[in-house]
């Protein structure tokens, strides 16, 4: 894992090496950005998935809604397409959060313009439905946001610390 050599100071803060102490204070936001730039995307996605599943962080739907709120319109559309793609047609019609948007989706392909009309609260409900019908959506969303690590700052320091711990212990 050559990428871990490049971030040796961060490894000591989150991997438990050296008794879990380091000479510098942990800053999970900047540490995550640095690791996300260096680590393989699969490692970043694995850390995010661990954070999404942790009982120490808010529920997955709430975290996804927060990320959606901080995403640009293209990222919002990408996230919605993943969430909706994990649901079957009957599930799509049963989600009140979609309201009138569903009729405009065609083949469940949300455009950036359509995504801009969806609120984080609606995304939270969609993510809840998606997770309950397809638990693998957590991994899919994790891979999506591994490609957009700058947005991940929105999940907060604890969630980033959990993600970092998981990535650096692999």
C-alpha positions as CSV (number, residue, x, y, z in Angstrom):
1,X,0.0,0.0,0.0
2,X,2.3,2.7,-1.3
3,X,-0.4,5.3,-0.9
4,X,-0.3,4.8,2.9
5,X,3.4,5.7,3.0
6,X,2.5,9.1,1.5
7,X,0.2,9.8,4.4
8,X,2.1,8.2,7.2
9,X,1.3,11.0,9.7
10,X,-2.4,10.5,9.2
11,X,-2.1,6.7,9.5
12,X,-0.9,7.0,13.0
13,X,-3.8,9.2,14.1
14,X,-6.6,6.9,12.8
15,X,-5.2,3.3,12.6
16,X,-4.4,2.9,16.2
17,X,-0.7,2.5,15.6
18,X,1.5,4.0,18.3
19,X,-1.3,3.7,20.9
20,X,-3.6,6.0,19.0
21,X,-1.6,9.1,19.7
22,X,0.0,11.4,17.3
23,X,2.1,14.6,17.7
24,X,-0.5,16.7,15.8
25,X,-4.2,17.1,16.4
26,X,-6.5,15.2,14.2
27,X,-8.5,17.2,11.7
28,X,-10.8,14.7,10.0
29,X,-12.0,17.1,7.3
30,X,-8.5,17.9,5.9
31,X,-7.2,14.4,6.7
32,X,-10.0,12.8,4.7
33,X,-9.4,15.1,1.7
34,X,-5.7,14.2,1.8
35,X,-6.3,10.5,2.1
36,X,-9.1,10.6,-0.6
37,X,-6.6,12.2,-3.0
38,X,-4.0,9.5,-2.4
39,X,-6.0,6.3,-1.7
40,X,-7.6,4.0,-4.3
41,X,-11.2,4.8,-4.9
42,X,-12.3,1.4,-3.6
43,X,-10.6,2.1,-0.3
44,X,-12.4,5.5,-0.1
45,X,-15.7,3.9,-0.9
46,X,-15.2,1.2,1.7
47,X,-14.5,3.8,4.3
48,X,-17.6,5.8,3.3
49,X,-19.7,2.6,3.4
50,X,-18.5,1.8,6.9
51,X,-19.4,5.3,8.0
52,X,-22.8,5.1,6.4
53,X,-23.5,1.8,8.3
54,X,-22.0,2.9,11.6
55,X,-24.3,3.1,14.7
56,X,-22.2,6.1,15.7
57,X,-23.4,8.2,12.8
58,X,-26.8,9.4,11.7
59,X,-28.9,6.9,9.6
60,X,-27.9,6.4,6.0
61,X,-30.9,8.2,4.5
62,X,-30.2,11.3,6.7
63,X,-26.5,11.3,5.7
64,X,-27.4,10.9,2.0
65,X,-29.9,13.8,2.2
66,X,-27.2,16.0,3.7
67,X,-24.8,15.0,0.9
68,X,-27.5,15.7,-1.7
69,X,-28.0,19.2,-0.2
70,X,-24.3,19.9,-0.6
71,X,-23.9,18.4,-4.1
72,X,-24.1,20.3,-7.4
73,X,-26.9,19.6,-9.8
74,X,-24.9,17.0,-11.8
75,X,-24.0,15.1,-8.6
76,X,-27.6,15.4,-7.4
77,X,-28.8,13.8,-10.6
78,X,-26.2,11.1,-10.4
79,X,-27.2,10.2,-6.8
80,X,-30.9,10.2,-7.7
81,X,-30.3,7.9,-10.7
82,X,-28.5,5.5,-8.4
83,X,-31.1,5.5,-5.7
84,X,-34.0,5.2,-8.2
85,X,-32.2,2.6,-10.2
86,X,-32.0,0.4,-7.1
87,X,-35.8,0.4,-6.8
88,X,-38.3,-1.6,-8.9
89,X,-41.1,0.1,-10.8
90,X,-43.7,-0.8,-8.2
91,X,-41.5,0.7,-5.5
92,X,-41.1,3.9,-7.5
93,X,-44.8,4.5,-7.7
94,X,-45.2,4.0,-3.9
95,X,-42.8,6.8,-2.9
96,X,-44.8,9.9,-2.2
97,X,-41.6,12.0,-2.0
98,X,-41.4,11.7,-5.8
99,X,-44.7,13.5,-6.3
100,X,-45.0,14.9,-9.8
101,X,-41.3,14.2,-10.6
102,X,-41.9,10.5,-11.3
103,X,-44.2,11.3,-14.2
104,X,-41.4,13.2,-15.8
105,X,-38.6,10.7,-15.3
106,X,-39.2,8.5,-18.3
107,X,-36.8,5.6,-17.8
108,X,-35.8,6.7,-14.3
109,X,-33.2,9.0,-15.7
110,X,-33.1,12.2,-13.7
111,X,-31.6,15.2,-15.4
112,X,-29.7,17.9,-13.5
113,X,-32.7,20.2,-14.0
114,X,-35.1,17.7,-12.5
115,X,-32.7,17.0,-9.6
116,X,-32.7,20.7,-8.7
117,X,-36.4,20.4,-8.0
118,X,-36.0,17.6,-5.5
119,X,-35.4,18.6,-1.8
120,X,-33.1,16.9,0.6
121,X,-36.2,15.7,2.6
122,X,-37.5,13.9,-0.5
123,X,-34.1,12.3,-1.0
124,X,-34.1,11.1,2.6
125,X,-37.3,9.3,2.0
126,X,-36.1,7.9,-1.4
127,X,-32.9,6.7,0.3
128,X,-34.9,5.1,3.1
129,X,-37.0,3.2,0.6
130,X,-33.9,2.3,-1.5
131,X,-32.0,1.0,1.5
132,X,-34.9,-1.1,2.8
133,X,-35.4,-2.7,-0.6
134,X,-31.8,-3.0,-1.6
135,X,-29.1,-2.8,1.2
136,X,-26.4,-2.8,-1.5
137,X,-27.4,0.7,-2.3
138,X,-25.1,1.8,0.6
139,X,-22.1,0.5,-1.3
140,X,-23.3,2.0,-4.6
141,X,-23.7,5.5,-3.0
142,X,-20.3,5.1,-1.3
143,X,-18.6,4.4,-4.7
144,X,-20.4,7.4,-6.1
145,X,-19.2,9.8,-3.4
146,X,-15.7,8.3,-3.5
147,X,-15.6,10.0,-6.9
148,X,-16.7,13.3,-5.3
149,X,-14.8,13.5,-2.0
150,X,-15.0,17.2,-1.7
151,X,-18.8,16.8,-1.0
152,X,-18.2,14.2,1.7
153,X,-17.1,17.0,4.1
154,X,-20.9,17.4,4.7
155,X,-21.1,14.2,6.7
156,X,-19.2,15.7,9.6
157,X,-16.0,14.9,11.6
158,X,-17.1,11.7,13.3
159,X,-18.3,10.1,10.1
160,X,-15.0,11.1,8.4
161,X,-13.0,9.7,11.3
162,X,-14.9,6.4,11.0
163,X,-14.2,6.3,7.3
164,X,-10.5,7.1,7.8
165,X,-10.1,4.4,10.5
166,X,-11.6,1.8,8.2
167,X,-9.5,2.9,5.2
168,X,-6.3,3.0,7.1
169,X,-6.8,-0.4,8.9
170,X,-7.4,-2.3,5.6
